[in-house]
Amino acid sequence: MFPSLYAILDPDLTATPLTQLAETLVVAGVQLLQLRDKRRGAGKIYAQARELASILSPRSVRFVVNDRPDVAVISGAAGVHLGQEDLPVEDARRICAPPLWVGVSTHNLEQLCEAERTSADYIAVGPIFPTGTKQNPDPVVGLEFLRAARQLTRKPLVAIGGITVESAAEVFRAGADSVAVISDLLATHDPASRALEYLAIADRTLTSCS
């Protein structure tokens, strides 16, 4: 079963060391984390990824690196997440062979249908709601897009963009298998409790929808 909470770690959005934050989230039950670092060079990203992989892989927690399939492989991560301006899925797959995951973000139905035809292990859709964690965010697609996406693919769908504990249930009901959360986890004083809230919401909502 695909993890229902997809925690994104961004060093620009938290003063807490990423390894400490990752440990906290894993203890709370988070099983999927991504390192997203848009500003630092490859060497720094690799060092962060290697450190995170060293504590997450032994616990069988899925850890992926944003944008960089090369860094994902050499750091010991479990996969890569691609944006529309990154390598195409099949080119990244040549670097990140199974069992490593390759995920891809989509922002319209054309992109989603293209992703469906690839070997991507999951498809991210969004932004579902307005978000402040990107400098130049894509247009908000809303829940209707998520519902349409659910009809077009059987791959796991990860909803991202402005999701909070108040909106998570309706996002799951619209067809998401997982919610990707950044600021609502990183900005709270108690990330573990917030993660537990999301996991409880997912458990209640996905059980009622099945």
N, C-alpha and C positions, 0 to 999 in steps of 0.2 A: 504494500500500500504506500502511495506517495506521501511523504511527510506533509502534514497540514499547515505547518508554520515554517516559512522560509526566512530565516533571519539574515539580514544583510549588515555586515560590519564595515563601516566607513570611518577611517581614522580622522577625517576632517569633521566628523559630527559627534565625536565623543572624546573626553579627556581621559577616560578609563583605558588602560592598556588593552589591546585587542585580545590578548591571550586570557587576561583576567575576565573580560566580558564574555568570551567564548565559554570559559569554564562555568561561569554563572548560568549561562543559558542552557548548557548541556545538562547541568545538574537539575534544572527545571524541566527537562524533557525534550528540548529542541534537538531534532535529528538532522537538520539541514541548514548549513550556514554558507554564506558567500563572502569573500573578501572583495570589496569594491574600493579601489583607490585610483582616482582619476588624475591625480596631480604628481605623484612621485614616479621616479624612473624605474626601469626594470629591475635594477639591483635591489632597491629598497622594497619593491613589491615582492620580489622573490624571497627576501629575508623574512618578510612578514608571513608570506604563504608557507614557507618551510617551517616556521615556528608554530603556526596554527596547525598545520598538517601533523606535526610531531605529537601534538596533544589530542587531536581529534580522531585521527585514523585508528589508533589503538582501541578507541571506544566504539568503533564502527559507526561513527557519525559522519555523514556525507558532507564533505567540504569542497566547494568549488571556487574557482578564481574567475573574476570578471575580466573579459576581453582577451586574456592571454593564454592560449592553449599551451604555448611553450613553457611558460612559468608553471602552469598547472602540472604538467608532466614532471618537470625536473624537481619541483618542490615536494612531490608526493601527494598532491591533492587528488581528489576523486573526480574531477571534471572541470569544465569551463562553461561560463555563460557568455553568450555572444550578443552584441547589439547589431543593429542593421548596418552599421558602418564598419563592423569588424569582419574577420574572415568569413566566407560562406561556410555553412554547416559542414558540407562534405569535405572541404579542405581542412577544417579544424578536426574533423573525424580522422583524417590521416595521421594527425598528431596524437589525438586523444582517442585511441582505439578502445573498444569495449574491454573491460567493464566500466571504463571511465564514461561519465555522462557528458553530453553536449546539449546545452539548453540554448534557446534563442528567444529574444524579445521581438514582439510584433505589435504594430500600432494601427493596423487596418486589416480588412478581410483579405485583401490581395496578399499581403505579407503572411498572414496566417495560413492561407491555402498553400503558399509556397513552402512554408515551414512544415506543413503536414506531409508534403511529398518527400521530405528529407528523412535522414536517420536521426533527427533530433529526439532526445529522450523525453523532453518536455518543452512546452511552449509557454512563454510568459506573455501576458496581454495587459495593455495599459497605456497611459495612466488611467485607472478607473475613476479616480477623483483628482482634483487639483493637488499638486505636490510642490513642495519647496526644496526638495533635496537634489534637484538638477538645475543647472544654470539655464539651460535652454530646453525645457521639457516639451515633449510632443503634445499635440492637442489631446484633451481629455476625451476618452472614448465612452465612458459610462457603462452602466450595467447592461444596457441593451446590446452593446457590442459583445460583452461577455456571454450573454445568452445566445447570441448568434454564433459565436465561436464554438460554444459547446455543441452545437448542432453539426459543426463542420469537421470535428476531429475527435478521435478517441484517445489521443495522447493526453497526458496529464496537463492541466491548465493551471498556471500560476498567475494569480491576479496581483498587480502591483500599482502603487500610486495613491498616496493619500489615505490608505486604509487605517482605520482605528478600531478599537474594541467595540465602539458604538456601531460601526458599519460592517464589521466582519461577517456577521451572520447573514446579512442580505447578499454579501458577495459570494459566500458559499452556496446560498440558495440559487443564485444566478448561474451556477455551474462551475465555480472554481474548485479545484482539488486542493489548492494551497493558497495562502496569502503571503506575499512577500512584504515584510515590514522593516522599515529603517528607523525613521525619526520617532515613531511611537514606542519603539524599544529603547533606542539610544538616549532619548531625551528624558526618560523617566528616572526617578531616583532609585527605583527598584525593578530592574529589568527582569529578574526572575519571576516576580509576582505578575508582571505584565505578560510575560510569556505564558505563564500558567493560565491566565485569563483567556488568551487566544486559543490555547490547546483545549480548554474546557468548552469554549464556544464552538470550535470545530467538531469536537466529539458530539455535542448535543445536536448541532445542525446537520452534520453529515449523516448521523444515525437516523434522524427523522426524515431525511431526504431519500434514504436507501429503500 
